Amino acid sequence: MPVEQLIVGWNRGGLGYVHELLQRAELDAGLTFGPGTTLEEFLKKLPKAKRFEVSPYIVPFLGHPSLEHVKVTFIIRDPMRVLNSLYFNGLFHNEKNSAVQRAAFDHLTEFYAQFRGKPAQASCSYLHNWLKLAKRHKPGLRELRIEEGPQVLLKHLAGVREPPPFLLPTVNTSNCKQTLVPSKLPKQSRQGITALLTRLGYREWAWMPRGGHAHFVNADWHS
């Protein structure tokens, strides 16, 4: 069966959880495109890909003509959770050469020159520009927040309406400290991450607890 949908997102953005959820729902889901995927490797593996392919590393190739009729969904996770996870796992520090850092250096304009050795700023820029890159290559892609829950995810990704399978809560944990908040970031990064949080629905300018805001919006953690 040819690939029907590519499910992309940020590294540390909950894609492992989505893959596990699809598999538990007995859907044909794969992790064919791993770290360091090149365009040549992507096109070589594409004919053998599963119905649902999950990977953060195929974002730079979404505009290829072979994907014209393939659905693409970008999984959104609270940017502050992703930012903290990237930072405390050292993925943009120079002590180790991580796959996400290599991808950013290779595919995001001026990323190496501007952010090498600046892990917090690099993480913020990656969040903003990886999503921007995906939307530039695939303007009609769908954004889907992981916090909406497994039933919503399965319905929108695969049309499954039955009750979702059980997954341990630890499948979607960051396993790191969650101490960075926008106010602790450098000014330029703070402005960028605040705008991203607001656009994606994780931050509200007017904090009204009675206003029916999404359950995952937290005034203290996003200020």
N, C-alpha and C positions, 0 to 999 in steps of 0.2 A: 504493500500500500504506500503510495507517495506521501511525502510530508504534507500535512494539512494545515498545521499551524506551528509557527515559531514563537516560543515564549521566552522573552528576553528581559533584561533588567540590569540592576547594579550588582556587582560582586558584593557579597554579604547582604543582599537585598531580599532574601527569602525564597530564592529560586529552588534551593534544595527541598524546602518544604513543599513547594508546588509540585515538584517532580514526585515526591513521595505520595502526595495526595492523589495525583493522577494514577499512579501505580496501584495504590490501595483501592481505588475505584475500578480497577481492572481495565484501565485504558492503556493503549500502546504508547508509552512515553519513554523517551530516551535522553541520554546525556552524551550524544555522539560527538559534539563539538566542544572539545576541552580547551584548557589553557594553551595559549600560543597558536591558536587556529589561524592559518593564513587563508587568503582567498583561494589559492590553488587546492589546499587541503579541504576547504569547505565544499567546493564544487565537486571534488572527487568523492566525498562521503555523502553528499546530498541525495543521490539516487537510492542509497540504502538506508536513509534515515527513517525513523519511526514516524507514526502519525503525528505525535506531539513531540517536538524537540525543545529542550530547555537548556539555555546557555546564555551567559552574559557576554560571551566572546564573539558572537556573530553579528553584533550591532553594526560594525563597520561595513558589512556586506549586504545589508538589507535592501539596498537599491539595485542589486544585480538583476538583470532581465529575467533570469531563471526563477526569481521569486515574485514575479509580477502578480500572480494569482494566489499566492500563499498568504494566509492571514498572519498578522503579527500582533502580539499582545505584549505590552511593556508592563511588567509587574512593579507596582509602586509599593515601597515600604516607607514608613516614617523616616524621612531623611536624617533626623537626629539619631535614630537608632543605627542607621547605616553609617553615618559619620563617626559615631563613637566606636562602632565595630571596626571600621577601617583604621581608625587612629590607634586604638589600643591593641590591635593585632599587628601593628607596625607595617601595614601594607604599603604605605607611602613614605616610610622611613628608608634611609639608604643602607641600613644594616643588612637587609636582605633584598634580593631582587625578586619581587613578587610578580605573579602573572598579571594582576590588575594594574600594577605600575607599568609593566612593559606594554600592555595594551594601550594605556593612556599616552605613554611616550610615543608609541607608533602611530596612533590614529587621531590624537587631539592636537590641533594646531598650537604651536608655541608652548605646549605643556611642559616639556623638558626644560626649556629655557626659563620659564617663569616660576615653576614650582618644585624643581628638584631641591631637596633639602628643606622643604617647607611642608611637613606632613599634614598639618591642619588645613592650610590653604589649599594644598593639592587635593585633599579629600573633598572639600567644598566644591572646588572647580570640577572635579570628576563627576559629582552628583549632578550638577547643572548641565555640563557639556555632554555627558554620555546620553542623557535623555534627549538633549537637543540634537545630537548626532543621529539618534534613532529616528526622530521625527523628520529630520531633513531627508534621510534616505527612504523613509516610508511614511509619507505625510498622513496617510489614513490609519495609522496604527491606533490600537485601542490601549488606553491606560486603565489598569485595574488594581485597586488598592488591596493589598493582602489582608489588611485589617477588617475588610468586609466579612471575612469568615469563609470557611470551607464550602458551605452550601452555595454561596454567591459565586465563589471561584469556579466550582464545578459547573454551575449553570451557564456561566458566561464563556468559559473555555471550551466546554464539551457538550453543552445542552443537557447535562445530567440533572434531573429534578428529584431523584430519590435522596433520602437522608444520607449525608456524607459518611464515609468510613471514619472510624476512630483513629486519631493519631495522638501520641503522647505530646503534651505541651512542650517538652524539651526539644522537639524537632525544629521548632521555630525560634529558639532562644539564641541570643547573641553571644552568650558565654563571655562577657567582658564587662568592664566597668561602664557605667552610663553617667558620666560626670560633665561632659562638654555640653554647654548650652550656647545659644547664639551670642549672648552678651559677653562671653569669654573669648570670642574669636576676634581676630583683627578686623578693623572697620570694613574693608572692602568685602571680606568673606562674610562678615555678619550681615551686611546688606543683601548679598546674593542668596544666602541660605534662608533669610527671613522672607524674601520674595518667593522663593521656591516653596517654603512651608505654607505660605498663604495661598499660592496658586493651586497647590495640590490638596488643600483642605485640611491641613494639620495645624493651622494657626488662624486665629480670628483677631482682627484689629480691635473690635469691641467685645470684651470678655463678658458675656452674659450667661451665667450658669443655667438660667431658666430658658435659654433661647433655643433649646433643642439641637445643640451642636453635636457633632459626631463623638462617640464615646472615647475615641482615642486622642482627642484634642486635650492638651494639658497646658494651662497657662504658664505655670512655673517653668516647665521644662523647655518651652518653645519661645522664651523671651530673652 
